[in-house]
Amino acid sequence: MSLVVLVTLPPERAHDLARTLVAEHLAGCVNVVPGLHSVYRWHGEVAEDPESLLLIKTSGEKYPDLEARIKALHPYEVPEIIALQYDRALPEFQSWLRDALSTPPRS
């Protein structure tokens, strides 16, 4: 199963989290989409903040570890982590993703 995981966070934290997830083979690719302005309800009040959106490509097998790592590194008390399953993608992309998620053998 292949997933695209959506995560919003402060812009100044987005690139570091993206790099960590790819370096640790929890994500094959992370797109950082800057320039979001989020309006949401928090503790009974309407809040607004600038954010970036991470579009994280991973597998269902990697998702539990990915989610745990995001929660450990994310600055929010309740981070937005939404996993969307997809069943169609370019076969060459799917092959690349599998390769990118595999941990290289230790020497």
C-alpha positions as CSV (number, residue, x, y, z in Angstrom):
1,M,0.0,0.0,0.0
2,S,1.3,3.4,-0.9
3,L,0.5,6.6,1.0
4,V,0.8,10.3,0.7
5,V,0.9,11.8,4.2
6,L,-0.1,15.5,4.7
7,V,1.6,17.4,7.6
8,T,1.4,21.1,8.4
9,L,3.9,22.8,10.6
10,P,5.7,26.2,11.1
11,P,7.6,27.1,7.9
12,E,10.9,27.4,9.8
13,R,10.7,23.7,10.8
14,A,9.5,22.2,7.5
15,H,12.8,21.5,5.8
16,D,14.5,20.0,8.8
17,L,11.7,17.5,9.3
18,A,11.6,16.7,5.6
19,R,15.3,16.0,5.5
20,T,15.1,13.8,8.6
21,L,12.3,11.7,7.3
22,V,14.1,11.0,4.0
23,A,17.5,10.4,5.6
24,E,15.9,7.9,8.0
25,H,14.2,6.0,5.0
26,L,10.7,6.8,6.5
27,A,9.9,8.8,3.4
28,G,11.0,8.4,-0.2
29,C,10.3,12.0,-1.0
30,V,8.9,15.0,0.8
31,N,7.6,18.1,-1.0
32,V,7.6,21.2,1.1
33,V,4.8,23.6,0.0
34,P,5.4,27.0,1.5
35,G,3.0,29.9,1.9
36,L,0.0,28.4,3.6
37,H,-2.2,30.5,5.9
38,S,-4.1,28.2,8.2
39,V,-7.3,29.1,10.1
40,Y,-8.4,26.6,12.7
41,R,-10.1,26.2,16.0
42,W,-7.9,25.6,19.1
43,H,-9.0,25.6,22.7
44,G,-12.3,27.1,21.8
45,E,-10.8,30.1,19.9
46,V,-10.3,30.7,16.2
47,A,-6.5,30.9,15.5
48,E,-4.5,31.8,12.4
49,D,-0.9,31.0,11.6
50,P,1.5,30.8,8.6
51,E,2.4,27.2,7.9
52,S,4.1,24.9,5.3
53,L,2.6,21.7,4.1
54,L,4.6,18.5,3.7
55,L,3.5,16.0,1.1
56,I,5.3,12.8,2.2
57,K,5.4,9.7,0.0
58,T,5.8,6.5,1.9
59,S,4.4,3.0,2.3
60,G,1.8,1.5,4.7
61,E,4.6,-0.6,6.2
62,K,6.7,2.5,7.1
63,Y,3.7,4.5,8.3
64,P,3.7,3.6,12.0
65,D,7.4,4.6,12.3
66,L,6.8,7.7,10.2
67,E,3.9,8.8,12.4
68,A,5.9,8.2,15.6
69,R,8.9,10.1,14.3
70,I,6.7,13.1,13.2
71,K,5.0,13.2,16.6
72,A,8.4,13.1,18.3
73,L,9.9,16.0,16.2
74,H,6.8,18.1,15.6
75,P,6.4,21.3,17.6
76,Y,2.6,21.2,17.9
77,E,0.7,19.5,20.8
78,V,-1.5,17.8,18.2
79,P,0.1,17.7,14.8
80,E,-2.0,17.3,11.7
81,I,-0.9,13.9,10.2
82,I,-3.3,12.7,7.5
83,A,-2.5,9.6,5.5
84,L,-4.1,9.1,2.1
85,Q,-3.9,5.8,0.4
86,Y,-3.6,5.7,-3.4
87,D,-3.9,2.7,-5.6
88,R,-2.7,4.1,-8.9
89,A,0.7,5.6,-9.7
90,L,3.3,5.4,-12.5
91,P,4.9,1.9,-12.0
92,E,8.4,3.4,-12.4
93,F,7.6,5.8,-9.5
94,Q,6.3,3.0,-7.4
95,S,9.5,1.0,-8.0
96,W,11.6,4.1,-7.2
97,L,9.6,4.6,-4.0
98,R,10.2,1.0,-2.8
99,D,13.9,1.4,-3.5
100,A,14.1,4.8,-1.7
101,L,12.4,3.4,1.4
102,S,14.6,0.3,1.7
103,T,17.4,0.7,4.2
104,P,20.8,0.2,2.6
105,P,22.7,-2.8,3.9
106,R,25.2,-2.2,6.7
107,S,28.8,-2.8,5.9
